């Protein structure tokens, strides 16, 4: 997994690419979320446009990031969820937990709506 972190106003966007499969990726993502929280960056959008492969551990990485942010009064939303990942979220009922967007501006604006 490769990543790039960027900021749009008070929202942090994490662009992921490659494979999201656990192991080292889980440590990197966890540490990244904790660093962002320490900096007061608690509104996070994870852009999955570049993710070519995800397994159950990769889904777990996203869940851990979400729960960590929620415990710290933050939120994590998903952007550019592929049909395959969307079906995984649906089957696991995680679509009821994660707010997903196809448009980056809508994802960012969702933080001001509510």
C-alpha positions as CSV (number, residue, x, y, z in Angstrom):
1,X,0.0,0.0,0.0
2,X,1.2,3.5,-0.8
3,X,-0.4,6.6,0.6
4,X,-0.4,10.4,0.3
5,X,-1.8,12.7,2.9
6,X,-3.2,16.1,1.9
7,X,-5.4,18.7,3.5
8,X,-8.4,20.5,2.2
9,X,-9.4,23.1,4.7
10,X,-10.1,21.3,8.0
11,X,-10.4,17.9,6.3
12,X,-7.5,15.5,5.8
13,X,-7.6,13.3,2.7
14,X,-5.6,10.1,2.6
15,X,-5.1,8.8,-0.9
16,X,-4.4,5.1,-0.8
17,X,-3.1,3.0,-3.7
18,X,-2.0,-0.6,-4.3
19,X,-3.1,-3.4,-2.1
20,X,-4.7,-3.0,1.3
21,X,-4.0,-6.3,3.0
22,X,-2.8,-5.9,6.6
23,X,0.5,-6.6,8.1
24,X,2.8,-3.7,7.7
25,X,-0.1,-1.7,6.1
26,X,-2.1,-2.0,9.3
27,X,0.7,-0.5,11.4
28,X,1.3,2.3,8.9
29,X,-2.4,3.3,8.8
30,X,-2.9,3.0,12.5
31,X,0.2,5.2,13.2
32,X,-1.0,7.7,10.6
33,X,-4.4,8.0,12.2
34,X,-2.9,8.5,15.6
35,X,-0.5,11.2,14.3
36,X,-3.4,13.0,12.7
37,X,-5.5,12.9,15.9
38,X,-2.5,14.3,17.8
39,X,-2.4,17.2,15.4
40,X,-6.1,17.8,15.9
41,X,-7.0,16.5,12.4
42,X,-10.1,14.4,13.1
43,X,-12.1,14.8,9.9
44,X,-10.6,12.2,7.6
45,X,-11.6,11.1,4.1
46,X,-9.9,7.9,2.8
47,X,-9.7,7.9,-1.0
48,X,-9.8,4.3,-2.2
49,X,-9.6,5.1,-5.9
50,X,-6.1,3.6,-6.2
51,X,-6.8,0.4,-4.3
52,X,-6.6,-2.5,-6.6
53,X,-7.0,-5.3,-4.0
54,X,-8.4,-5.5,-0.5
55,X,-8.9,-8.5,1.8
56,X,-10.7,-8.9,5.1
57,X,-7.7,-7.6,7.0
58,X,-7.7,-4.5,4.8
59,X,-11.3,-3.9,5.7
60,X,-10.3,-4.3,9.3
61,X,-7.7,-1.6,8.9
62,X,-10.5,0.8,7.8
63,X,-12.7,-0.3,10.7
64,X,-9.9,0.3,13.2
65,X,-9.2,3.8,11.8
66,X,-13.0,4.5,12.0
67,X,-13.3,3.4,15.6
68,X,-10.1,5.1,16.7
69,X,-11.4,8.4,15.2
70,X,-14.9,8.0,16.7
71,X,-13.4,7.4,20.2
72,X,-11.5,10.7,19.7
73,X,-14.6,12.6,18.5
74,X,-13.6,12.4,14.9
75,X,-14.9,10.7,11.8
76,X,-13.6,8.7,8.8
77,X,-15.5,8.6,5.5
78,X,-14.7,6.7,2.3
79,X,-14.2,8.1,-1.2
80,X,-14.2,6.4,-4.5
81,X,-15.3,3.0,-3.3
82,X,-15.0,0.4,-6.1
83,X,-18.0,-1.9,-6.9
84,X,-16.0,-4.8,-5.3
85,X,-15.3,-3.0,-2.1
86,X,-18.9,-1.7,-2.1
87,X,-20.2,-5.2,-2.3
88,X,-17.9,-6.3,0.6
89,X,-19.3,-3.4,2.7
90,X,-22.8,-4.4,1.8
91,X,-22.4,-8.1,2.6
92,X,-20.8,-7.3,5.9
93,X,-23.3,-4.5,6.7
94,X,-20.4,-2.1,7.0
95,X,-22.3,0.1,4.5
96,X,-24.4,1.1,7.5
97,X,-21.3,2.3,9.3
98,X,-19.1,3.9,6.6
99,X,-20.4,7.0,4.8
100,X,-19.2,6.6,1.2
101,X,-18.8,9.3,-1.5
102,X,-18.0,9.3,-5.2
103,X,-17.2,13.0,-5.3
104,X,-14.3,14.5,-3.2
105,X,-16.1,17.9,-2.8
106,X,-19.2,16.2,-1.5
107,X,-17.1,14.1,1.0
108,X,-15.5,17.3,2.3
109,X,-18.7,19.3,2.4
110,X,-20.4,16.5,4.4
111,X,-18.3,17.5,7.4
112,X,-19.9,21.0,7.4
113,X,-23.4,19.6,7.0
114,X,-23.4,17.7,10.0
